[in-house]
């Protein structure tokens, strides 16, 4: 989840940079392209999280000591989302 939050912070910074009066068109376009890539990666992360929540919500057996939650669903797989270059 930290990766998502870091990407959100970066996206906010890019958005603020684009709004600057002194930014060149080329730099604004570069920031916009980077922001679009970040947003797509974050959207994929949110879809993944939503899928995991759906799995947990539809668990046929209530969670108890004999049926603990499947925490590996939430493990970070070391993927860097939204930072393809």
N, CA, C and O atoms as a Maestro MAE file, in Angstrom:
{
 s_m_m2io_version
 :::
 2.0.0
}

f_m_ct {
 s_m_title
 :::
 protein
 m_atom[340] {
  # First column is atom index #
  i_m_mmod_type
  r_m_x_coord
  r_m_y_coord
  r_m_z_coord
  i_m_residue_number
  s_m_chain_name
  s_m_pdb_residue_name
  s_m_pdb_atom_name
  i_m_atomic_number
  :::
  1 25 0.821 -1.192 0.000 1 A "UNK " " N  " 7
  2 3 0.000 0.000 0.000 1 A "UNK " " CA " 6
  3 2 0.866 1.257 0.000 1 A "UNK " " C  " 6
  4 15 0.447 2.299 -0.506 1 A "UNK " " O  " 8
  5 25 2.067 1.167 0.563 2 A "UNK " " N  " 7
  6 3 2.958 2.327 0.574 2 A "UNK " " CA " 6
  7 2 3.294 2.772 -0.838 2 A "UNK " " C  " 6
  8 15 3.418 3.966 -1.109 2 A "UNK " " O  " 8
  9 25 3.440 1.801 -1.740 3 A "UNK " " N  " 7
  10 3 3.742 2.117 -3.129 3 A "UNK " " CA " 6
  11 2 2.612 2.935 -3.749 3 A "UNK " " C  " 6
  12 15 2.862 3.878 -4.500 3 A "UNK " " O  " 8
  13 25 1.381 2.576 -3.437 4 A "UNK " " N  " 7
  14 3 0.230 3.311 -3.951 4 A "UNK " " CA " 6
  15 2 0.255 4.744 -3.423 4 A "UNK " " C  " 6
  16 15 0.046 5.699 -4.171 4 A "UNK " " O  " 8
  17 25 0.508 4.875 -2.147 5 A "UNK " " N  " 7
  18 3 0.535 6.208 -1.537 5 A "UNK " " CA " 6
  19 2 1.669 7.054 -2.110 5 A "UNK " " C  " 6
  20 15 1.500 8.254 -2.326 5 A "UNK " " O  " 8
  21 25 2.811 6.442 -2.355 6 A "UNK " " N  " 7
  22 3 3.934 7.167 -2.963 6 A "UNK " " CA " 6
  23 2 3.574 7.610 -4.377 6 A "UNK " " C  " 6
  24 15 3.892 8.729 -4.782 6 A "UNK " " O  " 8
  25 25 2.911 6.731 -5.128 7 A "UNK " " N  " 7
  26 3 2.490 7.083 -6.487 7 A "UNK " " CA " 6
  27 2 1.454 8.203 -6.467 7 A "UNK " " C  " 6
  28 15 1.470 9.082 -7.328 7 A "UNK " " O  " 8
  29 25 0.558 8.174 -5.491 8 A "UNK " " N  " 7
  30 3 -0.442 9.231 -5.375 8 A "UNK " " CA " 6
  31 2 0.225 10.572 -5.072 8 A "UNK " " C  " 6
  32 15 -0.151 11.601 -5.633 8 A "UNK " " O  " 8
  33 25 1.200 10.552 -4.195 9 A "UNK " " N  " 7
  34 3 1.951 11.770 -3.880 9 A "UNK " " CA " 6
  35 2 2.654 12.310 -5.120 9 A "UNK " " C  " 6
  36 15 2.634 13.513 -5.380 9 A "UNK " " O  " 8
  37 25 3.279 11.409 -5.886 10 A "UNK " " N  " 7
  38 3 3.976 11.797 -7.111 10 A "UNK " " CA " 6
  39 2 2.989 12.382 -8.124 10 A "UNK " " C  " 6
  40 15 3.287 13.374 -8.789 10 A "UNK " " O  " 8
  41 25 1.817 11.761 -8.235 11 A "UNK " " N  " 7
  42 3 0.793 12.241 -9.164 11 A "UNK " " CA " 6
  43 2 0.320 13.644 -8.772 11 A "UNK " " C  " 6
  44 15 0.114 14.499 -9.634 11 A "UNK " " O  " 8
  45 25 0.152 13.870 -7.491 12 A "UNK " " N  " 7
  46 3 -0.245 15.195 -7.017 12 A "UNK " " CA " 6
  47 2 0.832 16.236 -7.342 12 A "UNK " " C  " 6
  48 15 0.517 17.357 -7.742 12 A "UNK " " O  " 8
  49 25 2.098 15.860 -7.168 13 A "UNK " " N  " 7
  50 3 3.199 16.774 -7.476 13 A "UNK " " CA " 6
  51 2 3.209 17.107 -8.968 13 A "UNK " " C  " 6
  52 15 3.352 18.269 -9.348 13 A "UNK " " O  " 8
  53 25 3.059 16.086 -9.809 14 A "UNK " " N  " 7
  54 3 3.027 16.314 -11.254 14 A "UNK " " CA " 6
  55 2 1.870 17.233 -11.636 14 A "UNK " " C  " 6
  56 15 2.022 18.128 -12.468 14 A "UNK " " O  " 8
  57 25 0.730 17.005 -11.027 15 A "UNK " " N  " 7
  58 3 -0.438 17.836 -11.304 15 A "UNK " " CA " 6
  59 2 -0.177 19.293 -10.929 15 A "UNK " " C  " 6
  60 15 -0.527 20.205 -11.678 15 A "UNK " " O  " 8
  61 25 0.429 19.502 -9.782 16 A "UNK " " N  " 7
  62 3 0.752 20.874 -9.355 16 A "UNK " " CA " 6
  63 2 1.798 21.512 -10.259 16 A "UNK " " C  " 6
  64 15 1.723 22.705 -10.555 16 A "UNK " " O  " 8
  65 25 2.779 20.716 -10.701 17 A "UNK " " N  " 7
  66 3 3.816 21.242 -11.592 17 A "UNK " " CA " 6
  67 2 3.224 21.707 -12.924 17 A "UNK " " C  " 6
  68 15 3.616 22.743 -13.463 17 A "UNK " " O  " 8
  69 25 2.290 20.937 -13.438 18 A "UNK " " N  " 7
  70 3 1.667 21.278 -14.723 18 A "UNK " " CA " 6
  71 2 0.931 22.610 -14.639 18 A "UNK " " C  " 6
  72 15 0.847 23.335 -15.631 18 A "UNK " " O  " 8
  73 25 0.406 22.933 -13.481 19 A "UNK " " N  " 7
  74 3 -0.374 24.166 -13.293 19 A "UNK " " CA " 6
  75 2 0.499 25.406 -13.122 19 A "UNK " " C  " 6
  76 15 -0.012 26.526 -13.113 19 A "UNK " " O  " 8
  77 25 1.803 25.216 -12.987 20 A "UNK " " N  " 7
  78 3 2.702 26.365 -12.811 20 A "UNK " " CA " 6
  79 2 2.667 27.269 -14.042 20 A "UNK " " C  " 6
  80 15 2.517 26.796 -15.168 20 A "UNK " " O  " 8
  81 25 2.804 28.545 -13.816 21 A "UNK " " N  " 7
  82 3 2.809 29.520 -14.912 21 A "UNK " " CA " 6
  83 2 4.113 29.483 -15.714 21 A "UNK " " C  " 6
  84 15 4.126 29.789 -16.906 21 A "UNK " " O  " 8
  85 25 5.200 29.106 -15.051 22 A "UNK " " N  " 7
  86 3 6.513 29.180 -15.700 22 A "UNK " " CA " 6
  87 2 6.969 27.866 -16.331 22 A "UNK " " C  " 6
  88 15 8.134 27.755 -16.712 22 A "UNK " " O  " 8
  89 25 6.095 26.869 -16.454 23 A "UNK " " N  " 7
  90 3 6.490 25.580 -17.016 23 A "UNK " " CA " 6
  91 2 6.418 25.643 -18.547 23 A "UNK " " C  " 6
  92 15 5.499 26.232 -19.118 23 A "UNK " " O  " 8
  93 25 7.394 25.033 -19.184 24 A "UNK " " N  " 7
  94 3 7.388 25.002 -20.654 24 A "UNK " " CA " 6
  95 2 6.374 23.970 -21.144 24 A "UNK " " C  " 6
  96 15 5.998 23.056 -20.410 24 A "UNK " " O  " 8
  97 25 5.951 24.124 -22.352 25 A "UNK " " N  " 7
  98 3 4.992 23.185 -22.935 25 A "UNK " " CA " 6
  99 2 5.577 21.779 -22.967 25 A "UNK " " C  " 6
  100 15 4.868 20.812 -22.687 25 A "UNK " " O  " 8
  101 25 6.847 21.651 -23.301 26 A "UNK " " N  " 7
  102 3 7.505 20.345 -23.368 26 A "UNK " " CA " 6
  103 2 7.529 19.677 -21.990 26 A "UNK " " C  " 6
  104 15 7.247 18.485 -21.867 26 A "UNK " " O  " 8
  105 25 7.868 20.454 -20.956 27 A "UNK " " N  " 7
  106 3 7.908 19.896 -19.602 27 A "UNK " " CA " 6
  107 2 6.512 19.533 -19.117 27 A "UNK " " C  " 6
  108 15 6.329 18.518 -18.445 27 A "UNK " " O  " 8
  109 25 5.532 20.358 -19.455 28 A "UNK " " N  " 7
  110 3 4.152 20.065 -19.065 28 A "UNK " " CA " 6
  111 2 3.682 18.776 -19.727 28 A "UNK " " C  " 6
  112 15 3.020 17.958 -19.088 28 A "UNK " " O  " 8
  113 25 4.019 18.587 -20.996 29 A "UNK " " N  " 7
  114 3 3.639 17.374 -21.711 29 A "UNK " " CA " 6
  115 2 4.322 16.148 -21.109 29 A "UNK " " C  " 6
  116 15 3.699 15.099 -20.948 29 A "UNK " " O  " 8
  117 25 5.592 16.285 -20.781 30 A "UNK " " N  " 7
  118 3 6.340 15.188 -20.154 30 A "UNK " " CA " 6
  119 2 5.697 14.804 -18.813 30 A "UNK " " C  " 6
  120 15 5.502 13.623 -18.528 30 A "UNK " " O  " 8
  121 25 5.371 15.809 -18.000 31 A "UNK " " N  " 7
  122 3 4.734 15.550 -16.712 31 A "UNK " " CA " 6
  123 2 3.357 14.922 -16.894 31 A "UNK " " C  " 6
  124 15 2.972 14.028 -16.140 31 A "UNK " " O  " 8
  125 25 2.620 15.386 -17.891 32 A "UNK " " N  " 7
  126 3 1.298 14.837 -18.167 32 A "UNK " " CA " 6
  127 2 1.395 13.360 -18.550 32 A "UNK " " C  " 6
  128 15 0.627 12.537 -18.052 32 A "UNK " " O  " 8
  129 25 2.331 13.026 -19.430 33 A "UNK " " N  " 7
  130 3 2.514 11.630 -19.844 33 A "UNK " " CA " 6
  131 2 2.887 10.746 -18.656 33 A "UNK " " C  " 6
  132 15 2.375 9.635 -18.514 33 A "UNK " " O  " 8
  133 25 3.775 11.241 -17.812 34 A "UNK " " N  " 7
  134 3 4.169 10.480 -16.629 34 A "UNK " " CA " 6
  135 2 2.976 10.300 -15.687 34 A "UNK " " C  " 6
  136 15 2.793 9.229 -15.108 34 A "UNK " " O  " 8
  137 25 2.173 11.344 -15.541 35 A "UNK " " N  " 7
  138 3 0.986 11.266 -14.695 35 A "UNK " " CA " 6
  139 2 -0.024 10.254 -15.206 35 A "UNK " " C  " 6
  140 15 -0.634 9.527 -14.422 35 A "UNK " " O  " 8
  141 25 -0.201 10.207 -16.518 36 A "UNK " " N  " 7
  142 3 -1.129 9.234 -17.114 36 A "UNK " " CA " 6
  143 2 -0.639 7.811 -16.832 36 A "UNK " " C  " 6
  144 15 -1.438 6.945 -16.476 36 A "UNK " " O  " 8
  145 25 0.648 7.564 -16.985 37 A "UNK " " N  " 7
  146 3 1.200 6.234 -16.698 37 A "UNK " " CA " 6
  147 2 0.995 5.861 -15.231 37 A "UNK " " C  " 6
  148 15 0.605 4.737 -14.912 37 A "UNK " " O  " 8
  149 25 1.261 6.812 -14.351 38 A "UNK " " N  " 7
  150 3 1.051 6.564 -12.920 38 A "UNK " " CA " 6
  151 2 -0.418 6.255 -12.630 38 A "UNK " " C  " 6
  152 15 -0.724 5.312 -11.900 38 A "UNK " " O  " 8
  153 25 -1.319 7.043 -13.198 39 A "UNK " " N  " 7
  154 3 -2.751 6.857 -12.952 39 A "UNK " " CA " 6
  155 2 -3.213 5.479 -13.427 39 A "UNK " " C  " 6
  156 15 -4.007 4.825 -12.750 39 A "UNK " " O  " 8
  157 25 -2.727 5.038 -14.575 40 A "UNK " " N  " 7
  158 3 -3.105 3.706 -15.080 40 A "UNK " " CA " 6
  159 2 -2.596 2.608 -14.147 40 A "UNK " " C  " 6
  160 15 -3.315 1.651 -13.859 40 A "UNK " " O  " 8
  161 25 -1.367 2.746 -13.681 41 A "UNK " " N  " 7
  162 3 -0.811 1.764 -12.750 41 A "UNK " " CA " 6
  163 2 -1.586 1.731 -11.442 41 A "UNK " " C  " 6
  164 15 -1.829 0.664 -10.880 41 A "UNK " " O  " 8
  165 25 -1.971 2.904 -10.966 42 A "UNK " " N  " 7
  166 3 -2.737 2.976 -9.719 42 A "UNK " " CA " 6
  167 2 -4.131 2.383 -9.900 42 A "UNK " " C  " 6
  168 15 -4.663 1.752 -8.986 42 A "UNK " " O  " 8
  169 25 -4.713 2.581 -11.055 43 A "UNK " " N  " 7
  170 3 -6.028 1.999 -11.339 43 A "UNK " " CA " 6
  171 2 -5.953 0.474 -11.303 43 A "UNK " " C  " 6
  172 15 -6.856 -0.183 -10.785 43 A "UNK " " O  " 8
  173 25 -4.883 -0.082 -11.849 44 A "UNK " " N  " 7
  174 3 -4.693 -1.539 -11.813 44 A "UNK " " CA " 6
  175 2 -4.541 -2.019 -10.366 44 A "UNK " " C  " 6
  176 15 -5.087 -3.057 -9.992 44 A "UNK " " O  " 8
  177 25 -3.797 -1.261 -9.558 45 A "UNK " " N  " 7
  178 3 -3.636 -1.617 -8.149 45 A "UNK " " CA " 6
  179 2 -4.983 -1.615 -7.438 45 A "UNK " " C  " 6
  180 15 -5.279 -2.530 -6.669 45 A "UNK " " O  " 8
  181 25 -5.798 -0.598 -7.688 46 A "UNK " " N  " 7
  182 3 -7.112 -0.521 -7.046 46 A "UNK " " CA " 6
  183 2 -8.009 -1.679 -7.481 46 A "UNK " " C  " 6
  184 15 -8.747 -2.232 -6.666 46 A "UNK " " O  " 8
  185 25 -7.948 -2.043 -8.751 47 A "UNK " " N  " 7
  186 3 -8.727 -3.182 -9.239 47 A "UNK " " CA " 6
  187 2 -8.303 -4.467 -8.534 47 A "UNK " " C  " 6
  188 15 -9.141 -5.295 -8.176 47 A "UNK " " O  " 8
  189 25 -6.995 -4.625 -8.338 48 A "UNK " " N  " 7
  190 3 -6.460 -5.796 -7.650 48 A "UNK " " CA " 6
  191 2 -6.952 -5.835 -6.204 48 A "UNK " " C  " 6
  192 15 -7.372 -6.883 -5.712 48 A "UNK " " O  " 8
  193 25 -6.898 -4.707 -5.541 49 A "UNK " " N  " 7
  194 3 -7.349 -4.623 -4.149 49 A "UNK " " CA " 6
  195 2 -8.841 -4.925 -4.060 49 A "UNK " " C  " 6
  196 15 -9.279 -5.645 -3.162 49 A "UNK " " O  " 8
  197 25 -9.618 -4.379 -4.984 50 A "UNK " " N  " 7
  198 3 -11.059 -4.635 -4.987 50 A "UNK " " CA " 6
  199 2 -11.338 -6.125 -5.166 50 A "UNK " " C  " 6
  200 15 -12.226 -6.675 -4.515 50 A "UNK " " O  " 8
  201 25 -10.588 -6.772 -6.040 51 A "UNK " " N  " 7
  202 3 -10.753 -8.214 -6.242 51 A "UNK " " CA " 6
  203 2 -10.449 -8.996 -4.975 51 A "UNK " " C  " 6
  204 15 -11.162 -9.946 -4.652 51 A "UNK " " O  " 8
  205 25 -9.415 -8.618 -4.261 52 A "UNK " " N  " 7
  206 3 -9.063 -9.286 -3.010 52 A "UNK " " CA " 6
  207 2 -10.151 -9.095 -1.965 52 A "UNK " " C  " 6
  208 15 -10.470 -10.018 -1.216 52 A "UNK " " O  " 8
  209 25 -10.717 -7.897 -1.915 53 A "UNK " " N  " 7
  210 3 -11.803 -7.619 -0.963 53 A "UNK " " CA " 6
  211 2 -13.017 -8.470 -1.303 53 A "UNK " " C  " 6
  212 15 -13.662 -9.021 -0.411 53 A "UNK " " O  " 8
  213 25 -13.333 -8.578 -2.595 54 A "UNK " " N  " 7
  214 3 -14.471 -9.398 -3.018 54 A "UNK " " CA " 6
  215 2 -14.277 -10.857 -2.605 54 A "UNK " " C  " 6
  216 15 -15.217 -11.512 -2.156 54 A "UNK " " O  " 8
  217 25 -13.050 -11.358 -2.761 55 A "UNK " " N  " 7
  218 3 -12.753 -12.738 -2.360 55 A "UNK " " CA " 6
  219 2 -13.005 -12.902 -0.870 55 A "UNK " " C  " 6
  220 15 -13.635 -13.871 -0.447 55 A "UNK " " O  " 8
  221 25 -12.515 -11.956 -0.072 56 A "UNK " " N  " 7
  222 3 -12.701 -12.058 1.381 56 A "UNK " " CA " 6
  223 2 -14.172 -11.928 1.779 56 A "UNK " " C  " 6
  224 15 -14.634 -12.620 2.686 56 A "UNK " " O  " 8
  225 25 -14.897 -11.054 1.113 57 A "UNK " " N  " 7
  226 3 -16.302 -10.851 1.443 57 A "UNK " " CA " 6
  227 2 -17.149 -12.070 1.072 57 A "UNK " " C  " 6
  228 15 -18.176 -12.324 1.702 57 A "UNK " " O  " 8
  229 25 -16.734 -12.813 0.073 58 A "UNK " " N  " 7
  230 3 -17.499 -13.971 -0.389 58 A "UNK " " CA " 6
  231 2 -16.986 -15.276 0.193 58 A "UNK " " C  " 6
  232 15 -17.365 -16.354 -0.267 58 A "UNK " " O  " 8
  233 25 -16.139 -15.191 1.189 59 A "UNK " " N  " 7
  234 3 -15.590 -16.379 1.857 59 A "UNK " " CA " 6
  235 2 -16.757 -17.216 2.382 59 A "UNK " " C  " 6
  236 15 -17.578 -16.711 3.149 59 A "UNK " " O  " 8
  237 25 -16.844 -18.491 1.979 60 A "UNK " " N  " 7
  238 3 -17.996 -19.312 2.389 60 A "UNK " " CA " 6
  239 2 -18.030 -19.593 3.893 60 A "UNK " " C  " 6
  240 15 -19.110 -19.708 4.473 60 A "UNK " " O  " 8
  241 25 -16.886 -19.702 4.517 61 A "UNK " " N  " 7
  242 3 -16.835 -19.984 5.949 61 A "UNK " " CA " 6
  243 2 -16.444 -18.721 6.699 61 A "UNK " " C  " 6
  244 15 -15.512 -18.023 6.300 61 A "UNK " " O  " 8
  245 25 -17.144 -18.429 7.772 62 A "UNK " " N  " 7
  246 3 -16.732 -17.251 8.545 62 A "UNK " " CA " 6
  247 2 -15.317 -17.447 9.082 62 A "UNK " " C  " 6
  248 15 -14.888 -18.565 9.367 62 A "UNK " " O  " 8
  249 25 -14.626 -16.356 9.208 63 A "UNK " " N  " 7
  250 3 -13.262 -16.424 9.707 63 A "UNK " " CA " 6
  251 2 -13.284 -16.697 11.204 63 A "UNK " " C  " 6
  252 15 -13.963 -16.009 11.967 63 A "UNK " " O  " 8
  253 25 -12.534 -17.708 11.608 64 A "UNK " " N  " 7
  254 3 -12.377 -18.019 13.024 64 A "UNK " " CA " 6
  255 2 -11.017 -18.664 13.207 64 A "UNK " " C  " 6
  256 15 -10.200 -18.661 12.286 64 A "UNK " " O  " 8
  257 25 -10.764 -19.217 14.385 65 A "UNK " " N  " 7
  258 3 -9.435 -19.774 14.639 65 A "UNK " " CA " 6
  259 2 -9.136 -20.983 13.758 65 A "UNK " " C  " 6
  260 15 -7.970 -21.285 13.503 65 A "UNK " " O  " 8
  261 25 -10.178 -21.684 13.285 66 A "UNK " " N  " 7
  262 3 -9.971 -22.826 12.396 66 A "UNK " " CA " 6
  263 2 -9.901 -22.416 10.926 66 A "UNK " " C  " 6
  264 15 -9.506 -23.213 10.075 66 A "UNK " " O  " 8
  265 25 -10.279 -21.185 10.631 67 A "UNK " " N  " 7
  266 3 -10.262 -20.683 9.262 67 A "UNK " " CA " 6
  267 2 -9.719 -19.247 9.270 67 A "UNK " " C  " 6
  268 15 -10.476 -18.293 9.093 67 A "UNK " " O  " 8
  269 25 -8.394 -19.101 9.479 68 A "UNK " " N  " 7
  270 3 -7.827 -17.749 9.559 68 A "UNK " " CA " 6
  271 2 -7.869 -17.056 8.194 68 A "UNK " " C  " 6
  272 15 -7.972 -17.722 7.163 68 A "UNK " " O  " 8
  273 25 -7.791 -15.718 8.185 69 A "UNK " " N  " 7
  274 3 -7.793 -14.994 6.904 69 A "UNK " " CA " 6
  275 2 -6.567 -15.341 6.075 69 A "UNK " " C  " 6
  276 15 -5.505 -15.651 6.614 69 A "UNK " " O  " 8
  277 25 -6.723 -15.285 4.785 70 A "UNK " " N  " 7
  278 3 -5.642 -15.600 3.853 70 A "UNK " " CA " 6
  279 2 -4.818 -14.344 3.600 70 A "UNK " " C  " 6
  280 15 -5.073 -13.619 2.639 70 A "UNK " " O  " 8
  281 25 -3.854 -14.087 4.437 71 A "UNK " " N  " 7
  282 3 -3.104 -12.845 4.370 71 A "UNK " " CA " 6
  283 2 -2.179 -12.755 3.157 71 A "UNK " " C  " 6
  284 15 -1.755 -11.658 2.794 71 A "UNK " " O  " 8
  285 25 -1.858 -13.885 2.523 72 A "UNK " " N  " 7
  286 3 -0.987 -13.802 1.351 72 A "UNK " " CA " 6
  287 2 -1.642 -13.026 0.218 72 A "UNK " " C  " 6
  288 15 -0.961 -12.596 -0.713 72 A "UNK " " O  " 8
  289 25 -2.944 -12.845 0.285 73 A "UNK " " N  " 7
  290 3 -3.622 -12.029 -0.717 73 A "UNK " " CA " 6
  291 2 -3.113 -10.593 -0.695 73 A "UNK " " C  " 6
  292 15 -3.161 -9.895 -1.708 73 A "UNK " " O  " 8
  293 25 -2.626 -10.156 0.464 74 A "UNK " " N  " 7
  294 3 -2.235 -8.765 0.627 74 A "UNK " " CA " 6
  295 2 -0.730 -8.564 0.631 74 A "UNK " " C  " 6
  296 15 -0.253 -7.449 0.841 74 A "UNK " " O  " 8
  297 25 0.019 -9.628 0.403 75 A "UNK " " N  " 7
  298 3 1.467 -9.495 0.384 75 A "UNK " " CA " 6
  299 2 1.902 -8.720 -0.843 75 A "UNK " " C  " 6
  300 15 1.349 -8.888 -1.930 75 A "UNK " " O  " 8
  301 25 2.890 -7.874 -0.659 76 A "UNK " " N  " 7
  302 3 3.461 -7.114 -1.766 76 A "UNK " " CA " 6
  303 2 4.333 -8.076 -2.562 76 A "UNK " " C  " 6
  304 15 5.224 -8.723 -2.012 76 A "UNK " " O  " 8
  305 25 4.072 -8.163 -3.840 77 A "UNK " " N  " 7
  306 3 4.837 -9.077 -4.691 77 A "UNK " " CA " 6
  307 2 6.083 -8.422 -5.251 77 A "UNK " " C  " 6
  308 15 6.718 -8.963 -6.156 77 A "UNK " " O  " 8
  309 25 6.436 -7.271 -4.725 78 A "UNK " " N  " 7
  310 3 7.634 -6.593 -5.190 78 A "UNK " " CA " 6
  311 2 7.472 -5.915 -6.528 78 A "UNK " " C  " 6
  312 15 8.452 -5.470 -7.124 78 A "UNK " " O  " 8
  313 25 6.241 -5.831 -7.010 79 A "UNK " " N  " 7
  314 3 6.006 -5.186 -8.298 79 A "UNK " " CA " 6
  315 2 5.991 -3.681 -8.103 79 A "UNK " " C  " 6
  316 15 5.480 -3.176 -7.103 79 A "UNK " " O  " 8
  317 25 6.539 -2.992 -9.041 80 A "UNK " " N  " 7
  318 3 6.481 -1.533 -9.016 80 A "UNK " " CA " 6
  319 2 5.413 -1.126 -10.000 80 A "UNK " " C  " 6
  320 15 5.628 -1.160 -11.212 80 A "UNK " " O  " 8
  321 25 4.256 -0.741 -9.483 81 A "UNK " " N  " 7
  322 3 3.126 -0.398 -10.316 81 A "UNK " " CA " 6
  323 2 3.252 1.000 -10.863 81 A "UNK " " C  " 6
  324 15 3.667 1.918 -10.156 81 A "UNK " " O  " 8
  325 25 2.900 1.161 -12.096 82 A "UNK " " N  " 7
  326 3 2.787 2.494 -12.669 82 A "UNK " " CA " 6
  327 2 4.103 3.198 -12.959 82 A "UNK " " C  " 6
  328 15 4.126 4.405 -13.201 82 A "UNK " " O  " 8
  329 25 5.204 2.443 -12.934 83 A "UNK " " N  " 7
  330 3 6.481 3.106 -13.183 83 A "UNK " " CA " 6
  331 2 7.199 2.485 -14.361 83 A "UNK " " C  " 6
  332 15 8.428 2.417 -14.381 83 A "UNK " " O  " 8
  333 25 6.441 2.035 -15.338 84 A "UNK " " N  " 7
  334 3 7.059 1.482 -16.552 84 A "UNK " " CA " 6
  335 2 7.751 2.582 -17.321 84 A "UNK " " C  " 6
  336 15 7.258 3.707 -17.415 84 A "UNK " " O  " 8
  337 25 8.894 2.243 -17.867 85 A "UNK " " N  " 7
  338 3 9.630 3.237 -18.652 85 A "UNK " " CA " 6
  339 2 10.098 2.626 -19.940 85 A "UNK " " C  " 6
  340 15 10.740 3.301 -20.746 85 A "UNK " " O  " 8
  :::
 }
 m_bond[339] {
  # First column is bond index #
  i_m_from
  i_m_to
  i_m_order
  :::
  1 1 2 1
  2 2 3 1
  3 3 4 2
  4 3 5 1
  5 5 6 1
  6 6 7 1
  7 7 8 2
  8 7 9 1
  9 9 10 1
  10 10 11 1
  11 11 12 2
  12 11 13 1
  13 13 14 1
  14 14 15 1
  15 15 16 2
  16 15 17 1
  17 17 18 1
  18 18 19 1
  19 19 20 2
  20 19 21 1
  21 21 22 1
  22 22 23 1
  23 23 24 2
  24 23 25 1
  25 25 26 1
  26 26 27 1
  27 27 28 2
  28 27 29 1
  29 29 30 1
  30 30 31 1
  31 31 32 2
  32 31 33 1
  33 33 34 1
  34 34 35 1
  35 35 36 2
  36 35 37 1
  37 37 38 1
  38 38 39 1
  39 39 40 2
  40 39 41 1
  41 41 42 1
  42 42 43 1
  43 43 44 2
  44 43 45 1
  45 45 46 1
  46 46 47 1
  47 47 48 2
  48 47 49 1
  49 49 50 1
  50 50 51 1
  51 51 52 2
  52 51 53 1
  53 53 54 1
  54 54 55 1
  55 55 56 2
  56 55 57 1
  57 57 58 1
  58 58 59 1
  59 59 60 2
  60 59 61 1
  61 61 62 1
  62 62 63 1
  63 63 64 2
  64 63 65 1
  65 65 66 1
  66 66 67 1
  67 67 68 2
  68 67 69 1
  69 69 70 1
  70 70 71 1
  71 71 72 2
  72 71 73 1
  73 73 74 1
  74 74 75 1
  75 75 76 2
  76 75 77 1
  77 77 78 1
  78 78 79 1
  79 79 80 2
  80 79 81 1
  81 81 82 1
  82 82 83 1
  83 83 84 2
  84 83 85 1
  85 85 86 1
  86 86 87 1
  87 87 88 2
  88 87 89 1
  89 89 90 1
  90 90 91 1
  91 91 92 2
  92 91 93 1
  93 93 94 1
  94 94 95 1
  95 95 96 2
  96 95 97 1
  97 97 98 1
  98 98 99 1
  99 99 100 2
  100 99 101 1
  101 101 102 1
  102 102 103 1
  103 103 104 2
  104 103 105 1
  105 105 106 1
  106 106 107 1
  107 107 108 2
  108 107 109 1
  109 109 110 1
  110 110 111 1
  111 111 112 2
  112 111 113 1
  113 113 114 1
  114 114 115 1
  115 115 116 2
  116 115 117 1
  117 117 118 1
  118 118 119 1
  119 119 120 2
  120 119 121 1
  121 121 122 1
  122 122 123 1
  123 123 124 2
  124 123 125 1
  125 125 126 1
  126 126 127 1
  127 127 128 2
  128 127 129 1
  129 129 130 1
  130 130 131 1
  131 131 132 2
  132 131 133 1
  133 133 134 1
  134 134 135 1
  135 135 136 2
  136 135 137 1
  137 137 138 1
  138 138 139 1
  139 139 140 2
  140 139 141 1
  141 141 142 1
  142 142 143 1
  143 143 144 2
  144 143 145 1
  145 145 146 1
  146 146 147 1
  147 147 148 2
  148 147 149 1
  149 149 150 1
  150 150 151 1
  151 151 152 2
  152 151 153 1
  153 153 154 1
  154 154 155 1
  155 155 156 2
  156 155 157 1
  157 157 158 1
  158 158 159 1
  159 159 160 2
  160 159 161 1
  161 161 162 1
  162 162 163 1
  163 163 164 2
  164 163 165 1
  165 165 166 1
  166 166 167 1
  167 167 168 2
  168 167 169 1
  169 169 170 1
  170 170 171 1
  171 171 172 2
  172 171 173 1
  173 173 174 1
  174 174 175 1
  175 175 176 2
  176 175 177 1
  177 177 178 1
  178 178 179 1
  179 179 180 2
  180 179 181 1
  181 181 182 1
  182 182 183 1
  183 183 184 2
  184 183 185 1
  185 185 186 1
  186 186 187 1
  187 187 188 2
  188 187 189 1
  189 189 190 1
  190 190 191 1
  191 191 192 2
  192 191 193 1
  193 193 194 1
  194 194 195 1
  195 195 196 2
  196 195 197 1
  197 197 198 1
  198 198 199 1
  199 199 200 2
  200 199 201 1
  201 201 202 1
  202 202 203 1
  203 203 204 2
  204 203 205 1
  205 205 206 1
  206 206 207 1
  207 207 208 2
  208 207 209 1
  209 209 210 1
  210 210 211 1
  211 211 212 2
  212 211 213 1
  213 213 214 1
  214 214 215 1
  215 215 216 2
  216 215 217 1
  217 217 218 1
  218 218 219 1
  219 219 220 2
  220 219 221 1
  221 221 222 1
  222 222 223 1
  223 223 224 2
  224 223 225 1
  225 225 226 1
  226 226 227 1
  227 227 228 2
  228 227 229 1
  229 229 230 1
  230 230 231 1
  231 231 232 2
  232 231 233 1
  233 233 234 1
  234 234 235 1
  235 235 236 2
  236 235 237 1
  237 237 238 1
  238 238 239 1
  239 239 240 2
  240 239 241 1
  241 241 242 1
  242 242 243 1
  243 243 244 2
  244 243 245 1
  245 245 246 1
  246 246 247 1
  247 247 248 2
  248 247 249 1
  249 249 250 1
  250 250 251 1
  251 251 252 2
  252 251 253 1
  253 253 254 1
  254 254 255 1
  255 255 256 2
  256 255 257 1
  257 257 258 1
  258 258 259 1
  259 259 260 2
  260 259 261 1
  261 261 262 1
  262 262 263 1
  263 263 264 2
  264 263 265 1
  265 265 266 1
  266 266 267 1
  267 267 268 2
  268 267 269 1
  269 269 270 1
  270 270 271 1
  271 271 272 2
  272 271 273 1
  273 273 274 1
  274 274 275 1
  275 275 276 2
  276 275 277 1
  277 277 278 1
  278 278 279 1
  279 279 280 2
  280 279 281 1
  281 281 282 1
  282 282 283 1
  283 283 284 2
  284 283 285 1
  285 285 286 1
  286 286 287 1
  287 287 288 2
  288 287 289 1
  289 289 290 1
  290 290 291 1
  291 291 292 2
  292 291 293 1
  293 293 294 1
  294 294 295 1
  295 295 296 2
  296 295 297 1
  297 297 298 1
  298 298 299 1
  299 299 300 2
  300 299 301 1
  301 301 302 1
  302 302 303 1
  303 303 304 2
  304 303 305 1
  305 305 306 1
  306 306 307 1
  307 307 308 2
  308 307 309 1
  309 309 310 1
  310 310 311 1
  311 311 312 2
  312 311 313 1
  313 313 314 1
  314 314 315 1
  315 315 316 2
  316 315 317 1
  317 317 318 1
  318 318 319 1
  319 319 320 2
  320 319 321 1
  321 321 322 1
  322 322 323 1
  323 323 324 2
  324 323 325 1
  325 325 326 1
  326 326 327 1
  327 327 328 2
  328 327 329 1
  329 329 330 1
  330 330 331 1
  331 331 332 2
  332 331 333 1
  333 333 334 1
  334 334 335 1
  335 335 336 2
  336 335 337 1
  337 337 338 1
  338 338 339 1
  339 339 340 2
  :::
 }
}
